[in-house]
């Protein structure tokens, strides 16, 4: 089946991923490498519990790994992970219907602190998100990062069975891994996907090990980002800091005679299998207002994300403050529900953000609240899937005010949940999702007055316009789902393999 037909005539699904693998990559060994594992084992109250974390990446890649009985290499961080794996850290998963091998890599507390908390999340995370939080780079953290990347490379070498496997490397935790693999497996097809933004070359140059990171990533056959801007930024950085040649026509970087293709692959979500009936949408709102003690007639604005300084939580509260100052008639008529899941609380910058959020919410509630009414309900807690679905469906406004985001899947989850084709999405121009969801109200989160204008526009938007916008966004998210993200990478990998395959012998001299 031609690629263009796949694009135009089929719905991207796990079945289509399996079809692509069987027909385009038949017999190819597949290995996935990620920091997060698709299954973990946790010990609670003396019992071992299997946990399958919610992850778009896992949803997209698992059907392929199952199909080819591949191997998934990840950090074994569960409290009972060692008890449930063999002496090499291997187990077959899923437990009920084993289909592929999960290889867990064990890390010491020192390694986790240096590689994950330190270099990855105090260094690369703020550097790449340009969120005005100063990145911290320590030589000891870099040493740990390099050592852990080497440890994962050794795990790959232990698991690989062929000279020409397809290896999918996930995210900023493994910038050095592609080069390490390439040195031992020169014929491997390595696809690295960078799930966070890539900053411009000047900002990236702040990193003391910028050249090593670029060189490591250029061990990849294909390097993927969410949007073209991040591809362009990476290519500019390679051009500036390395003795590399840039092929703009092919969007590739040639270093040491080997080419790395740099492509955008916008990640998405798994589209729900079934739609909710109108009664369920109504009941979702009723549950939310009842559980939170809100008046039935109140308008609801909702935000839901990790408590992270890149998400612009303070900025959306400042926008709400400006909204109430400019439109006091809405005081008492609008409640903002913010779900902020605790995240990386061991890092100082995250603890500081939590304090600032609580202080600002207290100030806004004191100034604009009244007996029985709080403008903002800030819930610093994890929410399960059902609760989030209720909040998505109850929202009149859903606010995503990221200061910088590779994509932002929460915006797409909100759209997918709105089976009633209602609700308004207020979306930061600095989230990758704004390139696709153009029918949202696109805002600059640093401009509180512009945020206030977007809140008013969303709250007063006529129903026909709300539905027109939502229908278009839903069609976009449904078509460009997470299986398309994975499938397009597989198709590109198949093209590379065909190009590199030796020509058949014809017997003609």
N, C-alpha and C positions, 0 to 999 in steps of 0.2 A: 504493500500500500504506500503510495507516494506521500511524502511529508505534508504537502499542501492539502491532500485529501484528509489526512489525519487532523489537520488544523480546522478545516472547514466543515467536515461532515460528522465528526464524532464528539461525544462527550468524554472528556478526560476522566478516567476512573482507574481503580486498581486493576480491573480486567485489561484496560488498554495498556497499562504499564507492563503487565505480564506478556501481552501480545508483542509489544516492542522488544522486550528482552528476548523472548523465544525466537522472534523472526529476524531481529537485527543484531543480537548479541549472543546467539545460541552458543553454548559451551564456554562462554567467558566467565572466569572466576570473578566473583564480586566481593569486595571488602569495604565496609563502612567504618570510618573512624570518627568518633565524637567524644566530647567530654561527658555529656549526659548519656546514660544508658537507657535503652528502651524498656527494660524491666529491672526493678531493684527489689531486694528483700529487706524488710524492716522488722525488727523485733519489738513488739509492744505487748506489755503485760504478760510476758513469757511466751507469747505466740509469735510465730513467723508469718508475716503478711506479705503477699506479692503486691507490688505497686507498679502500675503502668502510668507514668507521668503524662499529662496532656501535652502534646507537642505536635505541631504541624509537620516538623521535620520527620518525626517518627512515623506519622500517618502516611507520609509520602514515600518514605524509603522502605518501610517494612514489607509492603507487598512484593517489591523486587527481591529483597533479601530472602523472603520465603520462597519465591518462585525458583530461585537458583540455588537454594540451600547454601547461601553464602555465610559470611562471618561478619559480626558486628563487634568492633573493639571499642571499649569505653571504660571510663574510670568506675571501678566498683566502690561506690560510696555508701551503699546501704548498710545498716547496722548488722544485718544478717547475711550480707553478700558472700562472705568467705565460707560460711557454713553450708551454703547451697550450691557452691561451685566445686569443681574437682581441684586437684593439687596444682593444676596449671591455670586455674581461674576460669575454666570453661564450663558451660552448661548449655543444654539444648532448650530452646524457647520457641514459641510459647509453651508453658509447662503442660497445658492440657493437650495440645497438638504440636509436638516439637517439629519445627520446620527448618531452623537454622541455628548456628552456633553463636552464642554470646561469649566473648572473651573479655573477662574483666581484668583490668590493670590495677594493681594495688599501689597506692601512693601514701607516703608517710605524712604526718602532720606538717613536718617542715616543708615537704614538697608542695602540699596543698597551699600552705601559707605563701610560699614564694612564687610558684607557678600560677596558681589560680587567683588567690586574693591579692597577691602583690603585683606581678608584672601584667597579668591579664586584666585585672579589674581596677587596680590603682594606676596602672600605666596606660595600656592600650585603650581601655574603655573610655576614659575621659578624653584622651588624645583624639580618638576617632569621632567622638560625638560632639566635639567643639562646644561643650556645655558650660564653659567658663569655670570649670572646676579643674584646678591645676593638676596635670598628671604627675605622678610620683614614680621616678625611675631609680631603682637601686641595683647596684651590681650583683648583690646576692640574689635578688629576685630573678635577674636575667640568667644567672647561673642555674637556678632551679628550673626556669622555663626551658632553657636549652636541654637540661638533663631529662626533664619529663618528656619533651618532644623526642629525645633519643630513646627513652624507655618505650614510648608508643611505637617508634620505628622498629625497635627490636621485636615488639609483639607482632607487628605486621609481617616481619621476616619469618617469625616462627609459625604463623598461620598460613602464609601464602604457599600454594602448591604448584603454581605455574609461572612461567617467565613473563607472561603478558596479561596480568590481571587488570581488572577495572577497579580502581580504588577511589572512593568518595570521601574526601577529607572535609570535615565540617568545622568552620568558624575560626575565630581569632585566637583560640587557645593553641592552635597548631600551625603557626606561620612558618616554622622551620621544618616541619615534617615532610612536605613535598620534596624538597631538595634531598633530605636524608634518604627517602625512599628511592628517588631517582638514581642516586649514586650506586645503590645495590641492585635495583631493578630497572635498568635503562629502557626496557621495552614496555613497561607498565603504562597504561593510560590513567593518569591521575587527574581527577576533577576536584578542585578545591572551591568550596563556596564560603564566602566571607559574609556572615549574617548581619554585620553592623556597617555603618557608613565608612567610607574611606575619605579622609580629609584632603584638602589641597596640599601640594607638595611642600609649601613653606611651613605649614603646620606640622605635617608629618616629619619634617626634618628636625623637629624638636627632640624626637626619640634618639637617644645616643646610639642605638643599634639599628637605625633605619636601613642601612645597606644590607645588613644580615637578614632582616625581615623580608626585604624585597627579593633578595637572592633566594631565600627559602621558598617563597611563594612562586617564584619563577621556575621551580622544579616541577610545577604543575603543567599538564598538557592543556587544560582549560581552567581558567580562573573566573569565577562568577561573582557578581555583585547584584544587588536588587535593581539598580537603575543605571542608566547610561552615564549620568554625572559621576558616579563613584568609579565607573570604569575609566572615564577620562582622567579623573584625579590620580588613579593608580598609574596609568600609562605616563602621565606627566611626571610623577615621582620617579618612576623607573628611568625615564629619559634624563632627569636631572641628576640623579645620584649614582647611576650605574653606567658603565660603558656598554650600553645596550643599543640595539637598533630598533626603531619603531616602524612597523608596517601599518600605516593608517588605513589602507584599503582593506586589509584583513583584520584590523583591530587586534594586532598581536605584537608581542615584545620578543625580540630575538636576542638571547644572551648565550654566549659560548656555543653558537651554532644550533641551539635548540629554541624552538618557538613556543610561546605560551599564548594561546588565544584568550582574549579578555572579553567576556560577554555579560550582558544583563539578563538575569533570570529572576523576575519578580516573584517572590514566594507568596503563597496565599494560604487559604484554609481548606478544610474538607467541607464541601457543601452538604448541608443536612439531607438525610435520605428522605425525610417526610416533612410536610408543613403542618403547623399548628392550626387548629380551627379557630375562627373568630372568638369563640367563647373562651378558649385558652388564653388568648391575648388579653382579653378583658379580666380574666381571673388572675393573670400575672400581675397586673396593675393593682388589683384589689389586695393581693397578698403583700405587695411591697408597702402600700400605704398603711395597711393594718399592722404589719410587723414593725414598722418604724414610727407608728403613732402619728401619721400625717393626715391632714384633712383630705377628704376624697376629691375635692375640687382643685387642689393645689396643682400647679404645673411642675413637672419634674425635669431637672437637668441631672445628668449622670456622667460620672467619669469612673473608669476602672482600669487600674494598672498596678505595676509594682511601685513601691515607694522609692523612686529613683530620680535623681536630679535631672536626668535627661528628659523626663516626661512632662515637664512644665506644669507641675501641680500648683506651685506657688503662683505662676503666671495666670492660670485660669481663675484662681481665687481673686487675684488683683483685677482681672476682667470683670468678675461678678461685683466686686466693690465699685468699680466705675459704673457698672450697669445700674446699681441701686442709687448711686449719686445722681446719675442723669435721668433715671426713670423711677422716682420714688413710688409711683403708683403700683409698681410690681412688688414692693415690700409686703410680705405676707401672702403673696400669690405664687411665689416661686421658691422651691427648695432645691438645693444642690446636694446630691448624694455622691460622695466621693469614696470609692473603695480603693484603698491603698494597701496592697499586700506587702507585709514586711519583707525587706530584702537587704542582704549584706549588712546586717546591723552591727557586725564586728568592725566595720570600717567607719572612721570618724566622719567622713563627709556625709554618709547616710544617716548617722545619728544626728548630725547637725540639721540636715534637711527635715527630719521628723520634728525636731524642736521648733524650727521655723514655721512648719505647716501648722502645728498645734497652736502656736502663738498667734499666727495670722487668723486662723479660724476663730479663736476665742475673741479676737478684736472685732472681726466682722459680725459675729453673732451678738456681741455686746452692743455694737453701734446700731445694727439694723434689726435685731431680734426684739421680741416682745413676749408677753406671757403666752406660753404654749407654742411659740414659733421660733425656730432656729433656721436662719437662712442656709447654713451649711451643716450637713451631717457627715463628719469625717470618720470612717470606719477603717482603722488600721488593723486589718485582719484578712485572712485567707477566706475566699468564698468558693463554694463548690459550683459545679457546672450548672446545676438546676437554679441555684440562686442568681448566678450571673445572667442566665437566660431570662429570668423574671425581670431583672433590672434593665436589660436591653429592651425588652418589650414594653416596659412601663415608661420609658424615657420619652419625653417630648423633645428634649435636646440631648444628644450624646456628644460629649466634648473630648476631643483628642488634641492636646496642645503641646505636643512634643517640641522640645527645643532642637532636637535632631534625632532622627530615627531612620534606620535602614529601610524599614517598611512600615511597621505597626499593624499587627494582625488583629488587634482589638477593634479597630475601626471596621475591618471586614467582618468580624464576628457580629458586631452590632447590625450591620446591613443584612447578614444572613439570617439573623433572628427575627427580622421584621417581616413576617409573613403577611401582616396586614397592610404592607406597603405604605406605612406611615412613619413619622418620626423624622427629625432633622439631624444630620451629622455636621458638627462644627469641627473642622480638620485643619491642623497646622500645615502651613506650606512647607515646613521643614521635615515632614514625614514622607517617606517614599510613597506611601499610599495616595498622597495627593496627586501623583501623576496619573493614577488610574481612576480615582473616585472624584472626578472633576465636578460632579453635580453636588458635592458637599459645599458647605459655606467655608471657603478657604481663607484662613486668617494667619496673621503674623502674631504669635503668642507674646512677643515682646511689646506689642502695642495694646495696652489695656483698653483704650477707647475703641479700637477696632474690634477687640473681643466683645466689648459691650454692644457695639452695633450689630455684630453677628448674633448675639443672644437675642436681641430685640427682633431682628429679621426672622430668626428661626421660630420664635414664640408667636409671631403674628403672621407667619406665612399661611396663605390659604391652602386648604386641604388638596385641591387639584394639583397645585404646584408641588406640594410635599410628595404626593404620590408619583408624579411624573419623575421627579428627581430620584426617589427611592427605587422605582421600577428599573431605571437605567443603571443605577449602581448595583442592584441585585443581579441584573443580567451580566454585568461586568465580572462580579465576584464569582458567579456560578460558572461562567465560561473559563475564566482565568483562575482555576482552582489549584490546589496544592499538587494535584497529580500532573497538571500541565507543567508546573515548575520542574518536577522530577523527570517527566517524560521528555521535555525538550533537551535536558542535559544528556539523557540517554541517547537520544537521536544524534546529538553532536558527537558523543563518544563513539557511536557506531560509524559515523563518517570518518573520524580520525583513524579508526582501526582499519577501515577499508582502504584509506589512502596509504597507510603504512604497511599493508599486507604485501608480501612478496608476489610478484607477477607469476601467474601459472606458466609452467614449462610447456612450450608448444611443440618441441621436437624439431623446430626449424633452425637451421644453422645459418 
